[in-house]
């Protein structure tokens, strides 16, 4: 897609290095995708809750020292630009860490440095807070509450930089215990022997404990921040008095409200810091609402389960591509409707996010094409979104598949989003798949009318396919009923 980094042929750490993924599970480490990023982030607030032995022994100390160093230098700085200020600026390490394969980087991610103004903004706010009378180092991981531009990637990269020696030791220990080949990467990585990323051969792979990860660090997740802050009566009253109904404000206004009320009252500031610092929970891999762990399981499982499901396209042209993609979707439909794959789209009685459906389809399509020697390559934005199929060799045909949940914005997805994706992929060919989890209402009828009107006008129209992904009774219950 235009402006998007896409992922083709995802390569799992476990698969490349021939490690049983159960070993990673047992060590509670994320199995990274070596040629892409996973949209999970290290939340600095989770360091104190991690059960990893090295994080408990050394990681917490490293984080505390790093935050105290920054606060201590800002505290003694008399003016911006003096020696102490420059020391704090240098100590606040925000450089991107592609070695963990986390965040927004997309496929083929490489590290970069955030603008200097973000570091300066954090230090200025820290100085204001210190001047107010609060020197709690916990203000640093919570800067997402106060500073524009301090998003989940900045908070995650900052924490990774401070934890880097400990994460390198965790990786080295795991690799030594599981016969993963390693090499020395020098003092930058504490002279640890680490596995080399085949897609970035000058950089190592660094493994991360799963209990440090969230889909968004709490300080950047304003849905959670609002919930936590509003639970404190005194904070709620103060904010509402200043800004009206905080619960109905937009994100920009909420950040402004929290910042202004915090910087006017050290007592309110302390209440907010305490409330938010204790509320963070790691990404729930059992619920797996975004499907990141399900995605890995499909990629790692025995591909022979998908053997014989596809045949190579009869012709290497747009018609052949379209028919093959329709065949892939049909096989996916059967897996969901008839082979209980619908279960991967639900967590109990709650459906997983739309991204989970998109990633599941992408994983199935990837494995299905590979095991059946079908020479087309599905690719996707690393965070989910549409799947763009193209012939791997011999032809430049492309086709976009967009997948929406029936409870989502189905009409807008068909009318607007899919057309944008098709234009970005330079194709008029598209297939719109609706995962029916209930709540369809009149949405299907509306998009069918849009399709029929386009056909009647002689314009290209995207196919519409509905897959029944609703929760079903177990096979034994269905048989006995």
C-alpha positions in Angstrom: 0.0 0.0 0.0 1.2 3.5 -0.6 3.0 4.8 2.4 2.7 1.5 4.2 5.3 -1.1 4.9 4.0 -4.5 4.1 4.8 -7.9 5.3 5.4 -10.8 3.0 6.5 -14.3 4.1 6.6 -13.7 7.9 9.6 -15.4 9.5 9.2 -16.4 13.1 12.3 -16.5 15.4 11.3 -20.1 16.5 10.9 -21.3 12.9 14.2 -19.7 11.6 16.3 -21.0 14.5 14.4 -24.3 14.8 13.3 -23.7 18.4 10.2 -25.4 19.7 7.8 -22.5 20.4 6.8 -24.2 23.6 10.3 -23.4 24.9 9.6 -19.7 24.4 6.3 -20.2 26.0 7.9 -21.8 29.0 10.4 -19.0 29.3 7.5 -16.5 28.9 9.3 -14.8 26.0 7.6 -13.4 22.8 8.4 -15.3 19.6 9.3 -12.3 17.4 8.7 -12.0 13.7 12.2 -11.3 12.3 11.2 -9.4 9.2 8.4 -7.2 10.7 7.3 -5.6 13.9 4.5 -6.7 16.2 2.2 -3.9 17.4 3.0 -4.6 21.1 5.0 -2.3 23.3 7.1 -2.6 26.5 5.2 -0.7 29.2 7.6 0.8 31.8 4.9 0.4 34.5 5.0 -3.4 34.0 8.7 -3.7 35.0 7.7 -3.8 38.7 5.1 -6.6 38.1 7.2 -8.9 35.8 7.9 -12.4 37.1 11.1 -12.8 35.0 13.9 -13.6 37.4 16.4 -11.2 35.7 13.9 -8.4 35.4 13.2 -8.8 39.1 16.8 -8.9 40.1 18.4 -6.4 37.7 15.7 -4.8 35.5 13.9 -3.0 38.2 17.2 -1.5 39.5 18.2 -0.5 36.0 14.9 1.3 35.5 15.0 3.0 38.8 18.6 4.2 38.3 17.8 5.5 34.8 14.8 7.5 35.9 16.6 8.8 39.0 19.5 9.9 36.9 17.3 11.9 34.6 15.3 13.5 37.5 18.5 14.2 39.5 20.2 16.0 36.6 17.1 18.0 35.8 16.7 19.0 39.4 20.2 20.5 39.6 20.0 22.2 36.2 19.9 26.0 36.6 19.0 26.7 33.0 18.4 24.9 29.8 21.6 24.1 28.0 23.8 24.0 31.1 25.9 20.9 31.8 23.3 19.2 34.0 20.6 19.8 31.3 22.8 18.4 28.6 23.5 15.4 30.9 19.8 14.8 31.4 19.2 15.1 27.6 21.9 12.5 27.0 20.6 10.2 29.8 17.0 10.2 28.4 17.6 7.6 25.8 14.7 7.5 23.3 16.4 5.9 20.2 14.4 3.3 18.4 15.2 -0.3 19.2 14.4 -2.5 16.1 16.2 -5.5 17.7 13.0 -6.4 19.6 10.7 -6.3 16.5 8.1 -4.4 18.5 6.1 -1.3 17.7 5.0 0.5 14.6 8.0 0.0 12.4 6.4 -2.4 9.9 8.3 -4.8 7.7 12.1 -4.3 7.4 12.1 -1.8 10.2 15.3 0.1 11.0 16.0 2.3 14.0 15.8 6.0 14.1 16.0 8.8 16.7 12.9 10.9 17.8 13.1 14.6 17.3 15.2 16.5 19.9 12.1 18.6 20.7 10.4 15.5 22.3 13.3 15.0 24.7 13.3 18.7 25.4 9.6 18.7 26.0 9.9 15.8 28.5 12.7 17.5 30.4 10.8 20.8 30.6 7.8 19.1 32.0 9.9 17.2 34.4 11.5 20.5 35.6 8.0 22.0 36.1 7.0 19.0 38.2 10.2 19.2 40.2 9.7 22.9 40.8 6.1 22.2 42.0 7.7 20.0 44.7 7.6 16.5 43.3 10.7 14.5 42.5 9.1 11.1 42.0 11.0 9.3 39.2 7.8 7.6 38.2 6.9 10.8 36.4 9.2 9.8 33.5 7.3 6.6 32.4 4.1 8.6 32.7 5.2 11.4 30.4 2.6 10.2 27.9 0.0 11.8 30.2 1.6 15.2 29.9 3.5 15.6 26.6 2.3 15.7 23.0 4.3 13.4 20.8 5.1 11.0 23.6 3.3 8.0 22.3 3.6 4.2 22.9 6.6 3.8 20.6 8.6 6.5 22.5 7.7 5.0 25.9 8.5 1.5 24.7 11.8 2.5 23.1 12.8 4.5 26.2 12.2 1.5 28.4 14.0 -0.8 26.1 17.1 1.4 26.1 17.2 1.5 29.9 16.7 -2.3 30.1 18.9 -3.2 27.2 21.7 -4.9 29.2 19.2 -7.1 31.0 17.3 -8.0 27.9 20.6 -9.0 26.3 21.3 -11.3 29.2 17.8 -12.8 29.0 18.3 -13.5 25.3 21.8 -14.9 25.8 20.7 -17.3 28.5 17.7 -18.6 26.4 19.9 -19.1 23.4 22.6 -20.9 25.3 20.0 -23.2 26.9 18.3 -24.0 23.5 21.3 -24.3 21.2 20.5 -21.2 19.2 23.6 -20.0 17.3 24.9 -16.7 18.5 27.7 -14.2 17.9 29.3 -11.3 19.7 27.9 -7.8 18.9 30.2 -5.7 21.0 30.0 -3.4 23.9 26.8 -1.8 22.7 25.1 -5.0 23.7 27.1 -5.6 26.8 29.4 -8.0 25.0 26.6 -10.6 25.1 26.5 -13.4 22.5 23.2 -12.9 20.7 21.4 -14.4 17.7 21.8 -12.6 14.4 18.7 -11.4 12.6 19.0 -12.7 9.0 17.0 -9.8 7.7 19.2 -7.2 9.5 22.5 -9.0 9.6 24.3 -6.2 11.4 21.9 -6.4 14.3 21.0 -9.1 16.9 17.6 -10.4 17.9 16.6 -9.4 21.4 13.9 -11.4 23.2 11.4 -9.7 25.4 9.4 -11.2 28.4 5.8 -11.3 27.5 4.6 -9.9 30.8 6.3 -6.6 29.9 4.1 -6.1 26.9 0.8 -4.2 26.3 -1.0 -3.3 23.1 -0.6 0.3 24.3 1.5 1.5 27.3 -1.1 2.7 29.9 0.2 6.2 29.9 -0.6 6.4 26.1 -3.9 4.6 26.3 -6.4 7.3 27.0 -9.3 5.0 27.3 -7.6 3.4 30.3 -6.2 6.7 31.6 -9.7 8.2 31.7 -11.1 5.2 33.5 -8.3 5.2 36.1 -8.3 9.0 36.7 -12.0 9.2 37.0 -12.0 6.5 39.7 -10.3 9.0 42.0 -13.1 11.3 43.2 -10.9 14.2 44.1 -9.2 14.1 40.7 -12.5 13.8 38.9 -14.0 16.8 40.8 -10.9 19.0 40.2 -10.8 18.2 36.4 -14.5 18.6 35.9 -14.5 21.9 37.8 -11.8 23.2 35.4 -12.8 21.6 32.1 -16.4 20.5 32.4 -17.3 16.9 31.7 -14.0 15.1 31.4 -15.6 11.8 30.3 -17.0 13.4 27.2 -13.8 15.4 26.2 -11.7 14.3 23.2 -8.1 12.9 23.7 -6.4 16.3 23.2 -8.6 18.0 25.8 -8.1 15.1 28.2 -4.4 15.3 28.0 -4.6 19.1 28.4 -6.8 18.7 31.5 -4.6 16.2 33.2 -1.5 18.3 32.5 -3.0 21.5 33.7 -4.6 20.2 36.8 -1.4 18.2 37.7 0.9 21.2 37.3 -1.3 23.4 39.5 -1.5 21.0 42.5 1.2 18.7 43.7 -1.4 16.9 45.8 -3.5 16.2 42.6 -0.3 15.2 40.7 0.6 12.6 43.3 -2.9 11.2 43.2 -2.8 10.8 39.5 0.7 9.3 39.5 -0.3 6.8 42.1 -3.6 5.9 40.4 -2.0 5.4 37.0 1.2 3.7 38.1 -0.7 0.9 39.8 -3.2 0.2 37.1 -1.2 -1.3 34.2 -1.7 -5.0 33.2 0.2 -6.9 30.5 -1.3 -8.0 27.2 -3.7 -10.8 27.9 -2.5 -13.6 25.7 -5.4 -15.8 26.7 -7.9 -13.2 25.5 -5.5 -12.3 22.7 -7.9 -9.7 21.4 -5.7 -8.6 18.5 -4.8 -12.2 17.5 -1.0 -11.8 17.8 -0.5 -15.2 19.5 -3.1 -17.0 17.3 -1.2 -15.6 14.2 2.0 -17.2 15.4 0.4 -20.6 16.1 -0.9 -20.8 12.6 2.5 -19.8 11.1 4.3 -22.4 13.2 1.9 -25.4 12.9 2.4 -28.3 10.5 1.6 -26.8 7.1 0.6 -30.2 5.8 -2.8 -29.6 7.3 -3.3 -27.2 4.4 -1.9 -29.5 1.7 -4.2 -30.2 -1.3 -6.4 -27.2 -0.5 -5.2 -25.2 -3.5 -4.2 -25.6 -7.1 -1.9 -23.2 -9.1 -3.8 -20.7 -11.2 -4.7 -22.0 -14.6 -3.5 -18.7 -16.2 -1.0 -16.2 -15.0 -3.2 -13.2 -15.4 -5.7 -11.2 -13.4 -8.5 -13.8 -13.9 -6.2 -16.6 -12.7 -5.2 -14.5 -9.6 -8.9 -13.7 -8.8 -10.0 -17.4 -9.0 -7.1 -18.5 -6.8 -7.8 -15.9 -4.2 -11.5 -16.9 -4.3 -10.4 -20.5 -3.7 -8.3 -19.4 -0.7 -11.2 -17.5 0.7 -13.5 -20.5 0.2 -11.1 -22.8 2.0 -10.8 -20.2 4.8 -14.6 -20.1 5.0 -14.7 -23.9 5.4 -12.1 -23.8 8.1 -14.0 -21.2 10.0 -17.5 -22.6 9.5 -17.0 -26.3 9.4 -13.7 -26.9 11.2 -14.1 -24.8 14.3 -11.6 -22.1 13.3 -14.4 -19.7 14.4 -13.2 -20.5 17.9 -9.9 -18.5 17.2 -12.0 -15.4 16.7 -13.7 -15.5 20.1 -12.6 -15.3 23.7 -15.4 -16.9 25.6 -18.5 -14.9 24.7 -16.6 -11.9 23.5 -15.4 -11.6 19.9 -11.8 -10.7 19.3 -10.9 -7.5 17.4 -11.2 -7.1 13.7 -7.4 -7.3 13.4 -7.5 -10.8 14.8 -9.7 -11.9 11.8 -7.4 -10.1 9.4 -4.2 -11.6 10.8 -5.7 -15.1 11.0 -6.7 -14.9 7.3 -3.3 -13.6 6.3 -1.6 -16.5 8.2 -3.8 -19.1 6.6 -3.3 -17.7 3.1 0.5 -17.5 3.6 0.8 -21.1 4.7 -1.7 -22.4 2.2 0.1 -20.8 -0.7 3.5 -22.0 0.4 2.6 -25.6 1.1 0.7 -26.0 -2.2 3.4 -24.3 -4.3 1.0 -21.6 -5.5 3.1 -18.8 -6.9 1.2 -15.8 -5.4 2.3 -13.9 -2.3 -0.2 -12.4 0.2 1.2 -9.3 1.9 -0.3 -7.1 4.6 0.4 -4.1 6.7 2.2 -5.6 9.8 -0.5 -4.4 12.1 -3.4 -6.0 10.1 -5.6 -4.3 7.6 -6.1 -5.5 4.0 -4.4 -8.4 2.4 -2.9 -7.6 -1.0 -2.3 -10.6 -3.2 0.1 -10.5 -6.1 1.8 -13.0 -8.4 5.3 -13.7 -7.0 6.8 -14.1 -10.5 5.9 -13.7 -14.1 3.0 -11.3 -13.7 2.1 -8.1 -11.9 -1.5 -8.8 -11.2 -2.8 -7.6 -7.8 -6.0 -8.1 -5.9 -7.0 -6.6 -2.5 -9.0 -8.4 0.1 -10.5 -6.3 2.8 -12.1 -8.0 5.9 -14.6 -6.4 8.2 -16.6 -7.6 11.2 -20.3 -7.5 10.8 -20.6 -5.3 13.9 -18.1 -2.8 12.4 -18.4 -0.1 9.8 -19.3 -2.5 6.9 -20.9 0.0 4.6 -18.0 2.5 4.9 -15.5 -0.3 4.6 -17.0 -1.4 1.2 -17.7 2.1 -0.1 -14.6 3.9 1.0 -11.8 1.9 2.6 -11.6 -0.9 0.0 -11.5 1.6 -2.8 -8.6 3.5 -1.1 -6.7 0.2 -0.7 -7.4 -0.7 -4.3 -6.1 2.6 -5.6 -3.0 2.4 -3.4 -2.3 -1.1 -4.8 -2.9 0.2 -8.4 -5.7 -2.4 -9.0 -9.4 -2.3 -9.7 -9.8 -5.9 -8.3 -11.1 -6.3 -4.8 -12.9 -8.8 -2.6 -14.8 -7.6 0.5 -15.2 -10.3 3.2 -17.6 -9.8 6.0 -17.0 -11.9 9.1 -20.5 -12.4 10.4 -20.2 -12.4 14.2 -23.8 -11.1 14.6 -25.3 -7.6 14.4 -25.4 -7.6 10.6 -28.8 -5.9 10.4 -29.2 -4.2 7.0 -25.5 -3.7 6.3 -25.2 -6.6 3.9 -28.2 -5.4 1.9 -26.8 -1.9 1.6 -23.4 -3.0 0.3 -25.0 -5.4 -2.1 -27.0 -2.5 -3.5 -23.7 -0.5 -3.9 -22.2 -3.4 -5.8 -25.2 -3.9 -8.0 -25.4 -0.2 -8.8 -21.7 -0.2 -9.9 -22.2 -3.2 -12.1 -25.3 -1.6 -13.7 -23.2 1.5 -14.4 -20.5 -0.5 -16.1 -18.0 0.2 -13.3 -15.7 -2.3 -11.6 -17.3 -3.7 -8.4 -15.7 -5.7 -5.6 -17.0 -9.1 -4.8 -18.8 -9.6 -1.5 -18.4 -12.8 0.5 -19.9 -13.5 4.0 -18.3 -16.0 6.4 -20.3 -17.2 9.3 -18.0 -16.7 12.3 -20.7 -16.7 15.0 -20.1 -18.7 18.1 -21.5 -22.2 17.8 -22.4 -25.0 20.1 -19.7 -27.7 20.5 -19.8 -30.6 18.0 -21.0 -33.0 20.7 -23.9 -30.7 21.6 -24.8 -30.2 18.0 -24.8 -34.0 17.4 -26.9 -34.7 20.5 -29.5 -32.0 19.8 
